Amino acid sequence: MHARIARYSFTGSALELSRTVEEGMLPILQAAPGFKAYTVIEAGDEIISLSGWETAEAAETADATIASWVADNLSDDVTLKEKQIGEILISTALGVSTKAGITT
């Protein structure tokens, strides 16, 4: 399983931005092949986005979808600071474990 993690600076209300994402982008991600989970975290002056995907390819495709949606809908309110895609090694929420072959 793979994840896309992104850090954004933002202006305005993190809660309002999250509502916009939940209503607009989340349904698009949920309909995408390989989607597993999506989380948004407010951490001080940043918003952190974490999405889980079945494969690296699905995470890469989602990365392009997210970038496009954010540019079209939130470009005045958020600025991407950093993003990465990587393999999830442990996740209790997604059932990923380092124990031999265990993925639930």
Residue, then its C-alpha position, 0 to 999 in steps of 0.5 A: m500500500h502507498a501514501r501521498i503526503a503533502r504539506y500546505s501553507f494556508t490562509g483563512s480557516a483550515l476548517e472551511l478549507s477542509r469542508t471545501v475539500e470534503e465536498g469537492m475533492l473527496p468524492i473524486l478521490q473516493a471514486a478513483p481506482g485504488f483509493k483506501a483513505y484520506t486524512v486532513i490535519e491542521a498543524g499550526d500554520e500548515i495543513i497536512s494531507l494524507s491519502g492511502w492507495e493500493t499501489a504506487e501507480a494509483a498514488e501517482t495518478a491521485d497526485a496529479t488529480i489532487a494538484s489539478w483540483v487544488a489549482d482550480n479550487l484553492s489556489d488563492d488559499v493554499t500553497l504546496k510546500e512539500k509532497q511525497i509518495g511512499e510505501i506504507l510500512i505500518s498502519t493500524a487504520l489501513g491494516v498494514s503490518t511489517k509482519a510477513g505477508i500481513t495486510t488486512 
